[in-house]
Amino acid sequence: MKAFGATPAADPKRTVYRECAKRTLTAGGLGSVGEKAATAIADFVLLDMFANYCTGREDGKNSMKIAERQLSRIYR
């Protein structure tokens, strides 16, 4: 993917694809990639947090508290 960054983007809307390798993180974010990070992704913790807020099921603070509780169970 990094070699793709050397090519000019003909369409400005495609610039994001050219620069994605510079900006992306691993599945572990700034931490290490491991079983716990994979579990957090597989359990859709972040996705559920946003979905709970966007559908009106929970307000923002409660959505974050629920996600934090789920992640603390995973990362203990």
PyMOL Python script that loads the backbone (N, CA, C, O; Angstrom):
from pymol import cmd

cmd.read_pdbstr("""\
ATOM      1  N   MET A   1       0.813  -1.196   0.000  1.00  0.00           N
ATOM      2  CA  MET A   1       0.000   0.000   0.000  1.00  0.00           C
ATOM      3  C   MET A   1       0.860   1.266   0.000  1.00  0.00           C
ATOM      4  O   MET A   1       0.443   2.289  -0.542  1.00  0.00           O
ATOM      5  N   LYS A   2       2.036   1.214   0.590  1.00  0.00           N
ATOM      6  CA  LYS A   2       2.851   2.426   0.636  1.00  0.00           C
ATOM      7  C   LYS A   2       3.356   2.826  -0.738  1.00  0.00           C
ATOM      8  O   LYS A   2       3.552   4.015  -0.991  1.00  0.00           O
ATOM      9  N   ALA A   3       3.571   1.880  -1.627  1.00  0.00           N
ATOM     10  CA  ALA A   3       4.001   2.196  -2.990  1.00  0.00           C
ATOM     11  C   ALA A   3       2.888   2.918  -3.744  1.00  0.00           C
ATOM     12  O   ALA A   3       3.166   3.712  -4.642  1.00  0.00           O
ATOM     13  N   PHE A   4       1.658   2.657  -3.397  1.00  0.00           N
ATOM     14  CA  PHE A   4       0.528   3.317  -4.020  1.00  0.00           C
ATOM     15  C   PHE A   4       0.558   4.821  -3.740  1.00  0.00           C
ATOM     16  O   PHE A   4       0.040   5.605  -4.535  1.00  0.00           O
ATOM     17  N   GLY A   5       1.157   5.229  -2.623  1.00  0.00           N
ATOM     18  CA  GLY A   5       1.242   6.642  -2.266  1.00  0.00           C
ATOM     19  C   GLY A   5       2.124   7.456  -3.192  1.00  0.00           C
ATOM     20  O   GLY A   5       2.006   8.681  -3.236  1.00  0.00           O
ATOM     21  N   ALA A   6       3.001   6.804  -3.929  1.00  0.00           N
ATOM     22  CA  ALA A   6       3.893   7.516  -4.849  1.00  0.00           C
ATOM     23  C   ALA A   6       3.209   7.869  -6.154  1.00  0.00           C
ATOM     24  O   ALA A   6       3.708   8.710  -6.902  1.00  0.00           O
ATOM     25  N   THR A   7       2.091   7.255  -6.441  1.00  0.00           N
ATOM     26  CA  THR A   7       1.395   7.528  -7.692  1.00  0.00           C
ATOM     27  C   THR A   7       0.488   8.742  -7.534  1.00  0.00           C
ATOM     28  O   THR A   7      -0.103   8.935  -6.471  1.00  0.00           O
ATOM     29  N   PRO A   8       0.370   9.555  -8.568  1.00  0.00           N
ATOM     30  CA  PRO A   8      -0.515  10.716  -8.456  1.00  0.00           C
ATOM     31  C   PRO A   8      -1.976  10.281  -8.504  1.00  0.00           C
ATOM     32  O   PRO A   8      -2.344   9.350  -9.220  1.00  0.00           O
ATOM     33  N   ALA A   9      -2.790  10.972  -7.731  1.00  0.00           N
ATOM     34  CA  ALA A   9      -4.228  10.677  -7.728  1.00  0.00           C
ATOM     35  C   ALA A   9      -4.881  11.534  -8.799  1.00  0.00           C
ATOM     36  O   ALA A   9      -4.871  12.761  -8.699  1.00  0.00           O
ATOM     37  N   ALA A  10      -5.441  10.915  -9.812  1.00  0.00           N
ATOM     38  CA  ALA A  10      -6.084  11.649 -10.896  1.00  0.00           C
ATOM     39  C   ALA A  10      -7.345  12.348 -10.403  1.00  0.00           C
ATOM     40  O   ALA A  10      -7.654  13.461 -10.829  1.00  0.00           O
ATOM     41  N   ASP A  11      -8.056  11.703  -9.523  1.00  0.00           N
ATOM     42  CA  ASP A  11      -9.286  12.242  -8.986  1.00  0.00           C
ATOM     43  C   ASP A  11      -9.050  12.623  -7.523  1.00  0.00           C
ATOM     44  O   ASP A  11      -8.650  11.764  -6.737  1.00  0.00           O
ATOM     45  N   PRO A  12      -9.281  13.870  -7.134  1.00  0.00           N
ATOM     46  CA  PRO A  12      -9.030  14.284  -5.746  1.00  0.00           C
ATOM     47  C   PRO A  12      -9.820  13.466  -4.714  1.00  0.00           C
ATOM     48  O   PRO A  12      -9.398  13.365  -3.562  1.00  0.00           O
ATOM     49  N   LYS A  13     -10.944  12.889  -5.105  1.00  0.00           N
ATOM     50  CA  LYS A  13     -11.722  12.075  -4.179  1.00  0.00           C
ATOM     51  C   LYS A  13     -11.008  10.777  -3.822  1.00  0.00           C
ATOM     52  O   LYS A  13     -11.342  10.140  -2.823  1.00  0.00           O
ATOM     53  N   ARG A  14     -10.031  10.385  -4.628  1.00  0.00           N
ATOM     54  CA  ARG A  14      -9.295   9.151  -4.376  1.00  0.00           C
ATOM     55  C   ARG A  14      -8.022   9.371  -3.576  1.00  0.00           C
ATOM     56  O   ARG A  14      -7.290   8.418  -3.309  1.00  0.00           O
ATOM     57  N   THR A  15      -7.747  10.603  -3.190  1.00  0.00           N
ATOM     58  CA  THR A  15      -6.549  10.908  -2.412  1.00  0.00           C
ATOM     59  C   THR A  15      -6.547  10.152  -1.096  1.00  0.00           C
ATOM     60  O   THR A  15      -5.491   9.717  -0.638  1.00  0.00           O
ATOM     61  N   VAL A  16      -7.691   9.989  -0.489  1.00  0.00           N
ATOM     62  CA  VAL A  16      -7.775   9.287   0.790  1.00  0.00           C
ATOM     63  C   VAL A  16      -7.276   7.850   0.673  1.00  0.00           C
ATOM     64  O   VAL A  16      -6.672   7.334   1.613  1.00  0.00           O
ATOM     65  N   TYR A  17      -7.516   7.201  -0.452  1.00  0.00           N
ATOM     66  CA  TYR A  17      -7.036   5.832  -0.647  1.00  0.00           C
ATOM     67  C   TYR A  17      -5.522   5.803  -0.807  1.00  0.00           C
ATOM     68  O   TYR A  17      -4.865   4.859  -0.369  1.00  0.00           O
ATOM     69  N   ARG A  18      -4.972   6.836  -1.436  1.00  0.00           N
ATOM     70  CA  ARG A  18      -3.531   6.908  -1.623  1.00  0.00           C
ATOM     71  C   ARG A  18      -2.824   7.090  -0.287  1.00  0.00           C
ATOM     72  O   ARG A  18      -1.721   6.577  -0.099  1.00  0.00           O
ATOM     73  N   GLU A  19      -3.444   7.813   0.643  1.00  0.00           N
ATOM     74  CA  GLU A  19      -2.797   8.145   1.911  1.00  0.00           C
ATOM     75  C   GLU A  19      -3.224   7.257   3.072  1.00  0.00           C
ATOM     76  O   GLU A  19      -2.819   7.509   4.207  1.00  0.00           O
ATOM     77  N   CYS A  20      -4.020   6.239   2.829  1.00  0.00           N
ATOM     78  CA  CYS A  20      -4.553   5.424   3.928  1.00  0.00           C
ATOM     79  C   CYS A  20      -3.469   4.670   4.686  1.00  0.00           C
ATOM     80  O   CYS A  20      -3.599   4.478   5.895  1.00  0.00           O
ATOM     81  N   ALA A  21      -2.422   4.244   4.027  1.00  0.00           N
ATOM     82  CA  ALA A  21      -1.371   3.484   4.708  1.00  0.00           C
ATOM     83  C   ALA A  21      -0.628   4.340   5.726  1.00  0.00           C
ATOM     84  O   ALA A  21      -0.087   3.813   6.698  1.00  0.00           O
ATOM     85  N   LYS A  22      -0.595   5.643   5.516  1.00  0.00           N
ATOM     86  CA  LYS A  22       0.079   6.539   6.455  1.00  0.00           C
ATOM     87  C   LYS A  22      -0.754   6.778   7.707  1.00  0.00           C
ATOM     88  O   LYS A  22      -0.204   7.044   8.776  1.00  0.00           O
ATOM     89  N   ARG A  23      -2.074   6.685   7.585  1.00  0.00           N
ATOM     90  CA  ARG A  23      -2.961   7.092   8.672  1.00  0.00           C
ATOM     91  C   ARG A  23      -3.566   5.957   9.475  1.00  0.00           C
ATOM     92  O   ARG A  23      -4.070   6.195  10.573  1.00  0.00           O
ATOM     93  N   THR A  24      -3.536   4.747   8.975  1.00  0.00           N
ATOM     94  CA  THR A  24      -4.232   3.661   9.653  1.00  0.00           C
ATOM     95  C   THR A  24      -3.422   3.098  10.806  1.00  0.00           C
ATOM     96  O   THR A  24      -2.193   3.175  10.828  1.00  0.00           O
ATOM     97  N   LEU A  25      -4.133   2.535  11.755  1.00  0.00           N
ATOM     98  CA  LEU A  25      -3.519   1.853  12.883  1.00  0.00           C
ATOM     99  C   LEU A  25      -3.861   0.373  12.793  1.00  0.00           C
ATOM    100  O   LEU A  25      -4.728  -0.029  12.018  1.00  0.00           O
ATOM    101  N   THR A  26      -3.186  -0.415  13.578  1.00  0.00           N
ATOM    102  CA  THR A  26      -3.508  -1.838  13.624  1.00  0.00           C
ATOM    103  C   THR A  26      -4.796  -2.037  14.408  1.00  0.00           C
ATOM    104  O   THR A  26      -5.360  -1.078  14.936  1.00  0.00           O
ATOM    105  N   ALA A  27      -5.254  -3.259  14.484  1.00  0.00           N
ATOM    106  CA  ALA A  27      -6.492  -3.562  15.204  1.00  0.00           C
ATOM    107  C   ALA A  27      -6.382  -3.227  16.687  1.00  0.00           C
ATOM    108  O   ALA A  27      -7.398  -2.994  17.341  1.00  0.00           O
ATOM    109  N   GLY A  28      -5.183  -3.200  17.220  1.00  0.00           N
ATOM    110  CA  GLY A  28      -4.979  -2.870  18.629  1.00  0.00           C
ATOM    111  C   GLY A  28      -4.880  -1.384  18.889  1.00  0.00           C
ATOM    112  O   GLY A  28      -4.669  -0.972  20.029  1.00  0.00           O
ATOM    113  N   GLY A  29      -5.029  -0.569  17.856  1.00  0.00           N
ATOM    114  CA  GLY A  29      -4.886   0.881  18.030  1.00  0.00           C
ATOM    115  C   GLY A  29      -3.448   1.218  18.332  1.00  0.00           C
ATOM    116  O   GLY A  29      -2.546   0.794  17.610  1.00  0.00           O
ATOM    117  N   LEU A  30      -3.218   1.969  19.383  1.00  0.00           N
ATOM    118  CA  LEU A  30      -1.850   2.304  19.781  1.00  0.00           C
ATOM    119  C   LEU A  30      -1.219   1.186  20.601  1.00  0.00           C
ATOM    120  O   LEU A  30      -0.005   1.177  20.806  1.00  0.00           O
ATOM    121  N   GLY A  31      -2.034   0.243  21.073  1.00  0.00           N
ATOM    122  CA  GLY A  31      -1.530  -0.878  21.850  1.00  0.00           C
ATOM    123  C   GLY A  31      -1.114  -2.026  20.952  1.00  0.00           C
ATOM    124  O   GLY A  31      -1.004  -1.892  19.733  1.00  0.00           O
ATOM    125  N   SER A  32      -0.890  -3.152  21.593  1.00  0.00           N
ATOM    126  CA  SER A  32      -0.463  -4.318  20.829  1.00  0.00           C
ATOM    127  C   SER A  32      -1.670  -5.074  20.285  1.00  0.00           C
ATOM    128  O   SER A  32      -2.765  -5.026  20.846  1.00  0.00           O
ATOM    129  N   VAL A  33      -1.444  -5.758  19.200  1.00  0.00           N
ATOM    130  CA  VAL A  33      -2.489  -6.590  18.608  1.00  0.00           C
ATOM    131  C   VAL A  33      -2.417  -7.942  19.308  1.00  0.00           C
ATOM    132  O   VAL A  33      -1.365  -8.579  19.364  1.00  0.00           O
ATOM    133  N   GLY A  34      -3.538  -8.352  19.829  1.00  0.00           N
ATOM    134  CA  GLY A  34      -3.559  -9.631  20.527  1.00  0.00           C
ATOM    135  C   GLY A  34      -4.977 -10.138  20.667  1.00  0.00           C
ATOM    136  O   GLY A  34      -5.906  -9.650  20.024  1.00  0.00           O
ATOM    137  N   GLU A  35      -5.113 -11.125  21.522  1.00  0.00           N
ATOM    138  CA  GLU A  35      -6.409 -11.772  21.718  1.00  0.00           C
ATOM    139  C   GLU A  35      -7.452 -10.803  22.276  1.00  0.00           C
ATOM    140  O   GLU A  35      -8.618 -10.856  21.886  1.00  0.00           O
ATOM    141  N   LYS A  36      -7.040  -9.932  23.174  1.00  0.00           N
ATOM    142  CA  LYS A  36      -7.993  -8.999  23.787  1.00  0.00           C
ATOM    143  C   LYS A  36      -8.497  -7.967  22.786  1.00  0.00           C
ATOM    144  O   LYS A  36      -9.681  -7.631  22.781  1.00  0.00           O
ATOM    145  N   ALA A  37      -7.611  -7.468  21.947  1.00  0.00           N
ATOM    146  CA  ALA A  37      -8.033  -6.517  20.915  1.00  0.00           C
ATOM    147  C   ALA A  37      -8.966  -7.193  19.922  1.00  0.00           C
ATOM    148  O   ALA A  37      -9.947  -6.596  19.479  1.00  0.00           O
ATOM    149  N   ALA A  38      -8.661  -8.433  19.574  1.00  0.00           N
ATOM    150  CA  ALA A  38      -9.511  -9.181  18.645  1.00  0.00           C
ATOM    151  C   ALA A  38     -10.888  -9.438  19.257  1.00  0.00           C
ATOM    152  O   ALA A  38     -11.898  -9.399  18.554  1.00  0.00           O
ATOM    153  N   THR A  39     -10.930  -9.699  20.554  1.00  0.00           N
ATOM    154  CA  THR A  39     -12.206  -9.917  21.235  1.00  0.00           C
ATOM    155  C   THR A  39     -13.036  -8.650  21.232  1.00  0.00           C
ATOM    156  O   THR A  39     -14.245  -8.706  21.009  1.00  0.00           O
ATOM    157  N   ALA A  40     -12.405  -7.504  21.476  1.00  0.00           N
ATOM    158  CA  ALA A  40     -13.137  -6.232  21.471  1.00  0.00           C
ATOM    159  C   ALA A  40     -13.722  -5.948  20.094  1.00  0.00           C
ATOM    160  O   ALA A  40     -14.828  -5.418  19.987  1.00  0.00           O
ATOM    161  N   ILE A  41     -12.996  -6.293  19.049  1.00  0.00           N
ATOM    162  CA  ILE A  41     -13.499  -6.092  17.689  1.00  0.00           C
ATOM    163  C   ILE A  41     -14.615  -7.088  17.390  1.00  0.00           C
ATOM    164  O   ILE A  41     -15.647  -6.720  16.828  1.00  0.00           O
ATOM    165  N   ALA A  42     -14.406  -8.352  17.768  1.00  0.00           N
ATOM    166  CA  ALA A  42     -15.398  -9.393  17.479  1.00  0.00           C
ATOM    167  C   ALA A  42     -16.706  -9.167  18.227  1.00  0.00           C
ATOM    168  O   ALA A  42     -17.771  -9.554  17.747  1.00  0.00           O
ATOM    169  N   ASP A  43     -16.630  -8.544  19.398  1.00  0.00           N
ATOM    170  CA  ASP A  43     -17.835  -8.272  20.192  1.00  0.00           C
ATOM    171  C   ASP A  43     -18.509  -6.961  19.796  1.00  0.00           C
ATOM    172  O   ASP A  43     -19.512  -6.579  20.399  1.00  0.00           O
ATOM    173  N   PHE A  44     -17.979  -6.275  18.801  1.00  0.00           N
ATOM    174  CA  PHE A  44     -18.556  -5.030  18.275  1.00  0.00           C
ATOM    175  C   PHE A  44     -18.757  -3.973  19.367  1.00  0.00           C
ATOM    176  O   PHE A  44     -19.776  -3.282  19.374  1.00  0.00           O
ATOM    177  N   VAL A  45     -17.807  -3.843  20.280  1.00  0.00           N
ATOM    178  CA  VAL A  45     -17.961  -2.931  21.409  1.00  0.00           C
ATOM    179  C   VAL A  45     -18.118  -1.487  20.927  1.00  0.00           C
ATOM    180  O   VAL A  45     -19.054  -0.798  21.333  1.00  0.00           O
ATOM    181  N   LEU A  46     -17.224  -1.034  20.081  1.00  0.00           N
ATOM    182  CA  LEU A  46     -17.278   0.346  19.601  1.00  0.00           C
ATOM    183  C   LEU A  46     -18.494   0.579  18.712  1.00  0.00           C
ATOM    184  O   LEU A  46     -19.162   1.606  18.821  1.00  0.00           O
ATOM    185  N   LEU A  47     -18.772  -0.361  17.849  1.00  0.00           N
ATOM    186  CA  LEU A  47     -19.921  -0.254  16.965  1.00  0.00           C
ATOM    187  C   LEU A  47     -21.223  -0.202  17.763  1.00  0.00           C
ATOM    188  O   LEU A  47     -22.108   0.596  17.455  1.00  0.00           O
ATOM    189  N   ASP A  48     -21.343  -1.044  18.780  1.00  0.00           N
ATOM    190  CA  ASP A  48     -22.542  -1.034  19.620  1.00  0.00           C
ATOM    191  C   ASP A  48     -22.682   0.273  20.393  1.00  0.00           C
ATOM    192  O   ASP A  48     -23.796   0.752  20.610  1.00  0.00           O
ATOM    193  N   MET A  49     -21.559   0.849  20.807  1.00  0.00           N
ATOM    194  CA  MET A  49     -21.612   2.120  21.514  1.00  0.00           C
ATOM    195  C   MET A  49     -22.242   3.195  20.625  1.00  0.00           C
ATOM    196  O   MET A  49     -23.136   3.919  21.063  1.00  0.00           O
ATOM    197  N   PHE A  50     -21.784   3.294  19.398  1.00  0.00           N
ATOM    198  CA  PHE A  50     -22.350   4.279  18.473  1.00  0.00           C
ATOM    199  C   PHE A  50     -23.794   3.949  18.119  1.00  0.00           C
ATOM    200  O   PHE A  50     -24.631   4.846  18.022  1.00  0.00           O
ATOM    201  N   ALA A  51     -24.088   2.673  17.928  1.00  0.00           N
ATOM    202  CA  ALA A  51     -25.450   2.267  17.568  1.00  0.00           C
ATOM    203  C   ALA A  51     -26.426   2.581  18.694  1.00  0.00           C
ATOM    204  O   ALA A  51     -27.541   3.034  18.434  1.00  0.00           O
ATOM    205  N   ASN A  52     -26.028   2.348  19.933  1.00  0.00           N
ATOM    206  CA  ASN A  52     -26.905   2.657  21.064  1.00  0.00           C
ATOM    207  C   ASN A  52     -27.222   4.146  21.128  1.00  0.00           C
ATOM    208  O   ASN A  52     -28.347   4.536  21.442  1.00  0.00           O
ATOM    209  N   TYR A  53     -26.238   4.963  20.834  1.00  0.00           N
ATOM    210  CA  TYR A  53     -26.475   6.409  20.857  1.00  0.00           C
ATOM    211  C   TYR A  53     -27.308   6.847  19.651  1.00  0.00           C
ATOM    212  O   TYR A  53     -28.272   7.597  19.805  1.00  0.00           O
ATOM    213  N   CYS A  54     -26.948   6.391  18.468  1.00  0.00           N
ATOM    214  CA  CYS A  54     -27.608   6.854  17.240  1.00  0.00           C
ATOM    215  C   CYS A  54     -29.060   6.407  17.142  1.00  0.00           C
ATOM    216  O   CYS A  54     -29.880   7.106  16.547  1.00  0.00           O
ATOM    217  N   THR A  55     -29.388   5.265  17.713  1.00  0.00           N
ATOM    218  CA  THR A  55     -30.766   4.803  17.665  1.00  0.00           C
ATOM    219  C   THR A  55     -31.606   5.371  18.793  1.00  0.00           C
ATOM    220  O   THR A  55     -32.821   5.173  18.826  1.00  0.00           O
ATOM    221  N   GLY A  56     -30.970   6.077  19.716  1.00  0.00           N
ATOM    222  CA  GLY A  56     -31.697   6.671  20.826  1.00  0.00           C
ATOM    223  C   GLY A  56     -31.923   5.730  21.990  1.00  0.00           C
ATOM    224  O   GLY A  56     -32.638   6.071  22.933  1.00  0.00           O
ATOM    225  N   ARG A  57     -31.335   4.569  21.940  1.00  0.00           N
ATOM    226  CA  ARG A  57     -31.487   3.607  23.035  1.00  0.00           C
ATOM    227  C   ARG A  57     -30.826   4.132  24.307  1.00  0.00           C
ATOM    228  O   ARG A  57     -31.359   3.958  25.403  1.00  0.00           O
ATOM    229  N   GLU A  58     -29.677   4.767  24.162  1.00  0.00           N
ATOM    230  CA  GLU A  58     -28.936   5.326  25.299  1.00  0.00           C
ATOM    231  C   GLU A  58     -28.449   6.718  24.925  1.00  0.00           C
ATOM    232  O   GLU A  58     -28.298   7.041  23.747  1.00  0.00           O
ATOM    233  N   ASP A  59     -28.207   7.538  25.945  1.00  0.00           N
ATOM    234  CA  ASP A  59     -27.585   8.828  25.662  1.00  0.00           C
ATOM    235  C   ASP A  59     -26.071   8.606  25.553  1.00  0.00           C
ATOM    236  O   ASP A  59     -25.589   7.492  25.762  1.00  0.00           O
ATOM    237  N   GLY A  60     -25.337   9.649  25.230  1.00  0.00           N
ATOM    238  CA  GLY A  60     -23.906   9.513  24.978  1.00  0.00           C
ATOM    239  C   GLY A  60     -23.125   8.985  26.162  1.00  0.00           C
ATOM    240  O   GLY A  60     -22.285   8.098  26.005  1.00  0.00           O
ATOM    241  N   LYS A  61     -23.390   9.520  27.350  1.00  0.00           N
ATOM    242  CA  LYS A  61     -22.632   9.098  28.533  1.00  0.00           C
ATOM    243  C   LYS A  61     -22.912   7.640  28.890  1.00  0.00           C
ATOM    244  O   LYS A  61     -21.991   6.894  29.223  1.00  0.00           O
ATOM    245  N   ASN A  62     -24.163   7.240  28.822  1.00  0.00           N
ATOM    246  CA  ASN A  62     -24.483   5.843  29.141  1.00  0.00           C
ATOM    247  C   ASN A  62     -23.912   4.884  28.106  1.00  0.00           C
ATOM    248  O   ASN A  62     -23.479   3.785  28.451  1.00  0.00           O
ATOM    249  N   SER A  63     -23.907   5.289  26.846  1.00  0.00           N
ATOM    250  CA  SER A  63     -23.311   4.443  25.807  1.00  0.00           C
ATOM    251  C   SER A  63     -21.829   4.230  26.071  1.00  0.00           C
ATOM    252  O   SER A  63     -21.319   3.122  25.911  1.00  0.00           O
ATOM    253  N   MET A  64     -21.137   5.291  26.475  1.00  0.00           N
ATOM    254  CA  MET A  64     -19.713   5.172  26.765  1.00  0.00           C
ATOM    255  C   MET A  64     -19.472   4.335  28.018  1.00  0.00           C
ATOM    256  O   MET A  64     -18.505   3.575  28.077  1.00  0.00           O
ATOM    257  N   LYS A  65     -20.345   4.469  29.021  1.00  0.00           N
ATOM    258  CA  LYS A  65     -20.191   3.668  30.243  1.00  0.00           C
ATOM    259  C   LYS A  65     -20.373   2.183  29.962  1.00  0.00           C
ATOM    260  O   LYS A  65     -19.648   1.346  30.498  1.00  0.00           O
ATOM    261  N   ILE A  66     -21.347   1.868  29.119  1.00  0.00           N
ATOM    262  CA  ILE A  66     -21.576   0.469  28.765  1.00  0.00           C
ATOM    263  C   ILE A  66     -20.361  -0.096  28.030  1.00  0.00           C
ATOM    264  O   ILE A  66     -19.904  -1.198  28.332  1.00  0.00           O
ATOM    265  N   ALA A  67     -19.842   0.663  27.063  1.00  0.00           N
ATOM    266  CA  ALA A  67     -18.660   0.215  26.311  1.00  0.00           C
ATOM    267  C   ALA A  67     -17.451   0.087  27.229  1.00  0.00           C
ATOM    268  O   ALA A  67     -16.671  -0.858  27.110  1.00  0.00           O
ATOM    269  N   GLU A  68     -17.298   1.036  28.140  1.00  0.00           N
ATOM    270  CA  GLU A  68     -16.171   0.977  29.071  1.00  0.00           C
ATOM    271  C   GLU A  68     -16.264  -0.260  29.957  1.00  0.00           C
ATOM    272  O   GLU A  68     -15.254  -0.913  30.224  1.00  0.00           O
ATOM    273  N   ARG A  69     -17.471  -0.583  30.413  1.00  0.00           N
ATOM    274  CA  ARG A  69     -17.664  -1.770  31.245  1.00  0.00           C
ATOM    275  C   ARG A  69     -17.345  -3.040  30.454  1.00  0.00           C
ATOM    276  O   ARG A  69     -16.713  -3.957  30.979  1.00  0.00           O
ATOM    277  N   GLN A  70     -17.779  -3.093  29.199  1.00  0.00           N
ATOM    278  CA  GLN A  70     -17.476  -4.260  28.370  1.00  0.00           C
ATOM    279  C   GLN A  70     -15.970  -4.405  28.145  1.00  0.00           C
ATOM    280  O   GLN A  70     -15.425  -5.506  28.216  1.00  0.00           O
ATOM    281  N   LEU A  71     -15.307  -3.278  27.872  1.00  0.00           N
ATOM    282  CA  LEU A  71     -13.864  -3.337  27.636  1.00  0.00           C
ATOM    283  C   LEU A  71     -13.090  -3.674  28.899  1.00  0.00           C
ATOM    284  O   LEU A  71     -12.063  -4.350  28.833  1.00  0.00           O
ATOM    285  N   SER A  72     -13.572  -3.211  30.051  1.00  0.00           N
ATOM    286  CA  SER A  72     -12.866  -3.554  31.301  1.00  0.00           C
ATOM    287  C   SER A  72     -12.989  -5.046  31.589  1.00  0.00           C
ATOM    288  O   SER A  72     -12.081  -5.626  32.184  1.00  0.00           O
ATOM    289  N   ARG A  73     -14.084  -5.680  31.185  1.00  0.00           N
ATOM    290  CA  ARG A  73     -14.211  -7.134  31.331  1.00  0.00           C
ATOM    291  C   ARG A  73     -13.245  -7.858  30.404  1.00  0.00           C
ATOM    292  O   ARG A  73     -12.655  -8.874  30.771  1.00  0.00           O
ATOM    293  N   ILE A  74     -13.091  -7.321  29.197  1.00  0.00           N
ATOM    294  CA  ILE A  74     -12.210  -7.957  28.226  1.00  0.00           C
ATOM    295  C   ILE A  74     -10.740  -7.788  28.629  1.00  0.00           C
ATOM    296  O   ILE A  74      -9.960  -8.735  28.531  1.00  0.00           O
ATOM    297  N   TYR A  75     -10.366  -6.603  29.075  1.00  0.00           N
ATOM    298  CA  TYR A  75      -8.964  -6.275  29.336  1.00  0.00           C
ATOM    299  C   TYR A  75      -8.524  -6.486  30.786  1.00  0.00           C
ATOM    300  O   TYR A  75      -7.490  -5.950  31.185  1.00  0.00           O
ATOM    301  N   ARG A  76      -9.271  -7.245  31.584  1.00  0.00           N
ATOM    302  CA  ARG A  76      -8.802  -7.468  32.974  1.00  0.00           C
ATOM    303  C   ARG A  76      -7.772  -8.540  33.044  1.00  0.00           C
ATOM    304  O   ARG A  76      -7.277  -8.850  34.128  1.00  0.00           O
TER     305      ARG A  76
END
""", "prot")
cmd.dss("prot")
cmd.show_as("cartoon", "prot")
cmd.util.cbc("prot")
cmd.orient("prot")
